[in-house]
Amino acid sequence: MTGLLIRDAELEGERRADVRIGDGTITEIAPALDRRPGEPVLDAGGGALLPGLCDHHLHLYAIAARARSVLCGPPRVRTAEGLRAALAAAVADEHGWIRGIGYHESVAGPLDAGILDRLHPARPVRIQHRSGALWMVNGAGATALGLAAGDHPGIERDEHGVPTGRLWRADDWLRAHLPAAWPPDLTATGTRLARLGITAVTDATPDLDPAAVAALTGDALPQRVLLLGAPLGHPAAGPYKIVLADSDLPEYDALTAKIRAAHGENRAVAVHCVTREALALLLAALDETGTRAGDRIEHAALVPAELLSRIAELGLRIVTQPGFLADRGDDYLRDIPAAEHPDLYRLRSLVAAGIRCTASSDAPYGPLDPWAVMHAAAHRETPAGRTVGAAERIDVGRALAGYLSDPTDPGGPPRRVALGTIADLVLLRAPLATAVRKPSAELVRATFIGGVPR
């Protein structure tokens, strides 16, 4: 489709107008436009026409892989016997592997090869912790991977040097030692994103190899893709992803060297930072290296109030995930000291401090649905209905504005439906006031990327 006339769309929640799309851009906006011969017409019926949403932090390949994985944690699985049954019923891939996801220690404690062998010894099993930071394999899996001879620093070993079956932040090593099944097909993922109104994404997977970079920047998805994990030197990359792993924080000098290397190539940094300790380390490092426009903190799960002004002074932005509160907030309230509950996934205080910030999904580790994330940002309710940090609530309209910000400027000004802009659009079934009052993916009527319906 090279052209389209959208009639009677609500723009910016204020006025209704006709919008013409031609050759991938918005060519006309007026109270009423005459239909051209043969021009397709879509009657919006007063539904809101918005710029397409951007999810500023997710993991595309992990989303695709989730579809062929067995869920191994709450709410689907809550006990060791439930995990045993789930693994027994799981369908192996073409190489005989069982791939599990979403594990949490509340199910059967910390998993290692020995425990997994008691649950499912017959077939090779790998299970990912719900944080995404840890993989756990059984004995058959360890043998298939050649884990004993593995040289990745994330391969956990006991006091005798024997692998425990736990692999920390070792996705790149794991991919290289699994049977070839990479990369997964992203067609269904692109369709799913479009149905949610998402036209652009920032993939936050670290340490992408050249094949993954080529696939993600090719034609695998209709969405526009910004990569954080592309290696230094890549010409089309976004900020450079640095992981401050909770389990093994880097040495200070190593962190400053990474930041300087990225800045030296005119790339900002995007730093995975979950704990208070990681945040303090990062801010100290940036005090020494200096900051660059676009430097950002990913997650910022715990931000002490006394650090807000320093984050603002450094000009950092934050891409955070309030959807985790709706997904696992009860676990946070149980496991994190009560004194730190006000620090969890801050939003309102970030805005008040003048910090550019936006919500995102971290899918598949958090809920992908942007409308559910907006609801979580506004309500901050756990699955059990408890509230986490009521003072950090923001209204749905502000949360939506974050999803409307440019991929290269998360938390910046929301994009607008304007003459001459690229026709990345989402049409809702109702006016904006309805969407803000009760956000729901059910409201998405149509999504256009470059003027093409998806």
N, C-alpha and C positions, 0 to 999 in steps of 0.2 A: 504494500500500500504506500503510495507516494503522497497522498493527500487525504484529509479528513476534516469535516466540519463538525465541531461539537457545539450543539445548541443549548442555550439556557443553562450554563454552568455557573455555580456560585464561585466567585473568586475572593480569596482572603476573608471569607466569612462576612463580606459586606455587600457586594454588588453581584448582579447576574449579567452574564454576557455570552456572546458567541465567540468561539475560539477556532481559528483555522490553522491547520497543520499542513505544511508542505515541505517535502525533501528533508524531513527530520527535525524541522524547527517550527516555532510558532511564528506564523507570518502575519496574522491579523487578529486583533481583539476589538470588538465593538458591541454595542448594545444589541445590534441585529445585523447579520450578514446574509447576503443573498447566496443561495446555493448555486454552485457552478455546474454546468452540464456534466453528468456522470460522477459527480463528487459524492462519496459516501457521507452519510449524516448519522450522527449519534446524538440522540436527545438525552441530555443530562437530567432533565426534569428538576433542576434546582439543586442537584447533588454537588457537593464540593469538588472542585478540580484543584489538585495540589501538585506541587513538584513531587517527583518520585522519592520515596524514602531511601535513606542510606543507613545501613547497619555498619557502624564504624568499628566493629570488632567481632569477628566470627572466624570459624575454621571450616572452610569449604569441603575439603576432603574428608574431614571427620564427620561432617553432616551427612555426606554421601555414604560413608562407611557405616553409619549408625543403622541404616536401613537393613543391612545384612548382619546385624549383631544381635546378641541376646542380652536383654536387660538383666543386670545382676544386683541391683540395689533398689532401695525404696523409691516409689511405693509398691513396685511390682514384686520385689523380693525383700523379705525382712528377716529371714532366719537362715541358719546354715542348711536346714533341711529343704527350705525353699530354693536355696542356691543349688543344692544337689539335684533337685528335680528340674530346675531350669536348664542346667547343663546337660542332664540326661536327655531332655526333650529337644535340645538345640540341633539344628541342621548344620553339619559341617560344610565348609567351603569345598571347592573342587580339589583342594590339596589336603583335606582331612582336618583342617584346623577349626576349632570353635573360638569365635571372637566374642568376648563379653565386654560390656560397658556399664558405667554408672555405679561401680561398687563403692560401698561405704562400710567402715569398720563396724557399724552398728549391726550389720548382718551376721558376721562370723569372726569379728576381730581382724587384726592385721593378717592378710593372706601371704603365704609364701608357698614354695613348691611342695613342701611336706603336707601342709594343710590341704592344698588343692588336690594332691594325690589321694587323700582320703575322701575327697568329694567326687572326683572324676579322674581316675587314673588312665582310662583306656585310650583316650584321644588327646592330641596336643591341644592345650587350652592357653589362651592369653586373655586376661581380663584387665581392663583399664579402670583405674580409680576415677571417681566422678570429677576430681579436680583436673584430670587430664595430665597430671605430672608423673604418674606412676603406672607401670604395667607389671602384672604378676603372671607368671607362667608356672604350669605344673612340670613334673619330671619329664614327661614325654615332650613337652614344649621346649624345655631347657636342652634336651638332647637334640631335638630337631634344629635348634638355633645354634648349636655348638657353643653354648653359654660358657662352659668351663674355660674355653680358649679365648673368650671375648675380651677385648681390650678397651671397651668404652668405660669412662670413669663413672657412669651411672649404674653399672652392674654391681649390685650390692653383694658383698661376700661376708661369710661368717669369720670367726676368729681363726679358722684353719684355711682361709682362702677359697672356700667352696662357695659357689654362687647360691644365694638363697632363693632365687627365682624372682626377685624384685629388681626392676629396672627403672631408674629415676631419670626423667628427661632424656630418654634414649630413643626417641621416635625415629631419628635418622638411621641409627644403627639397626634398629629393629626392622625397618623397611628393607634395608640392604640385605638382611639375613633371612627374610621370609621368602617363600616362593613368589615368583613374579605375578603380581596382581595389581600393578600400580601404573598409572593412577586410576582411581575409580571413575566411572562415568558420572558426569555432573548434570546430565540432561534433566533428570527428575528434580535435582536440587534447584536448578534455575527456574523450572516451572513453579516449584513450591514458593520460592522467593517472590516471584512475580504475583502469585495469588495473594500474597500478603501486602502488595504495593511497593515492594523493594526493587529499586532500579539500579542501585549501586551498593557495593560492599567493600569493606576493607578486610582482607584476609590477614589474620594475626598469627598464622602458623610460623614459628621461627625456623631458621636454618633450612630454607628451601633449596633443593638442589636444582641444577639447570633444567632438568626434565620437568620438574614440577612448575618451575617458573614459566617455562614455555607453554605448558598445558593451561595454566591459569590465565595467562595473558593472550591465549589464542581464542578460538571460537567455541570453547567448551560451554560458556555461559552467555546468555544475552545481556546480563548485567555488566555494568562497568566495574572493573576490579582494580583496587589499589592493594599493593603487596607490602607488608611490613617485613616479611621474612626473606626477601630477595637479598642475595649477598652484596656486599660492598662492591661497587663498580658496575652494578646493573643499571642500565640507562633509564629504565621506566619504573623505578621503585619509589615507594613512599618512605616515610621515616624508617629508620633501621631498628629492628626489634632486638632488644636485649632482655634476657630473662634473669631476674634475680630470684633464683630458686629458693623456696622456703626451706628446703632440706639441706641446701649447701650454698650459702651466700658466697659470692666471689670475693677474692682479695681486693682491697681498696685500689691498689695500683692497677690491677687487671681491669677493673671497672672503668677507671678514668682513662685508661689506654683505649678501651673500646669506644667510649664516648668521643674522645679526641679523633679517633680514626674515622668515625661517621661524620663528625662535623668537618673534618678535613676534606671530605668528599662532598661537602655541601648538602649533607643529609641530616635532618633532625633525627632524634632518637625517640623510640617508643618503648618504654621500660616497664616490663611486667613487674608489678610491685604489689604484693598482697599484705604483708605483715608490717607492723610498726617498725621493726628492725630494718627491713628492706627499704622502707621509705626514708628512714633516717640516714642510711648508708647512701642512698641515691642523692639526697639533698646535699650531703657533705661532698660527694663527688662533683656535683654540678657547681657547688661553690668554688671548687678548684678549677674545673674545666671551663666554666662559663656556659651559658645556654645559647641556643640558636632558635630562631623563630620556628615554631612547629613542634618543639620538644614536648613530649606528652607522657603521662603516666597511665599505664593500662591497669585497670581494676581499682586500685586505691581502695581496697576492701576495708582497711582500718586507717583512718586519718585522725590523729590526735588534734584537738582544737588548737593547741599551741603551735602547730606547724602550718596552719592555714595561711597566715600572713607571709610566711617564708615561701610557700608555693606560689602565692600571688606575686611576690617580689621578683621571683625568678622567671615569671612569665610563662609558667608551665600550664598546660591544659590537662584535663582528666577525662578519660573515657571509662565509665564505670558501668556496673550491672545491677541495678536495683531488682531485676527479675529474680536474682538469687534469693531475695528475701521471700518472695512468693513461692519459690521452689523448695528451699531448704532452710527457711528462717528459724524454724523450731530447733533445728540442730545447732544453729549459731547461738540461740538463746541458752541452750543447754551446755554447749562446749566452750564458749568464750566467756571470760570473766564479766560479771555484770557491769563493772566500772567501764568496760570498753564497748558496751552496747551502743552508746550514743555515737561512737566513731564508725559504726558499720555503714558502708556504702552511702556516705554523705551525699547530699545534693543541694538542699537549700543553703546550707552554710557555705558551700563552694561558691554558689551564685552570689551570696552576700559579700564574700571576700573578694569578688571581682575575678574569680578564676573561670576561664572558659571551660565548660564541661558539657558532657552529653551522656545520655544513657545508650546502651547497646546490649547485644544479647550474649556474647561469648558462646553462641551455639556451636556444637550441640551440648556444651557443658551447662549452659543456661537455656531458658526458653527462647526459641527463635522468634515467635510471634511478636512483632514490634508493638502491637496494640495492647498485648498483655503486659509488656514491659512498661508501657506508658501508665497503665493501670497500677502496676506495682509501684512506680515512682510516686504516684499520687496517694496511694493508700498504705503501702509498706506493711501489708498484712502477711502473716505466715500461713501455711496450710491449715493450722489449727485456729486461725482467726485472731492471733495475738498481734500486736503492733510493735514494730521495731523502729525506734527513733522517730516518733511522731513529729518532732521538730524539724526533721529533714525532708518532710513531704514537699513536693512541688506540684503545681497544677498540671493537668494533662496537656494543656496548651503549651506550656514551657517544655515539657518532655517531648511533645511532637516537634517543636522548633528544633530540638537537637537532632532528630531524625531528618529534618529538612535542611540541615547545614551541609555545606559542600564537603565531599570526601577529603579534600585537602585542608579543610578548616573546621574540624569537628568542634561543635560548640559555638561556632561563629554565627553570623547572621543567617537566618533561614532564607533559602532560595525562594524566588517568587515565580509565578506564572506570568511571564513578561514577553513582550514582543522581541523576537530575535533570539530567544533562548532555545536551547536544545529541548526537544519535546519528550523529555523523560517525565512522565506524568502518571498520577493515580487519580481515578475518578471514583468518588464515593457514592453510595446510594442515598445519602442524606446530606443535609447541610453540615457545615463544620461544627456548629453549636451542638448538634446531636453527637458527633464523633467525640467531641471534647467532654461531653456529659457522660457518655457511655462508650468508651473506645472498644472496638471489636473488629476482628478481621472479617466478620460477616458483612461489614459495610463496604468492603472493597468490591467495586463493580467491574473495573477495567484498569489495566496497567499498560502503559506505552513506554517503550524504550526507543529513542530516536524516532518517535512517531509511529512505531510499529507495535500493534497490539500483541501482548504476550500472555 
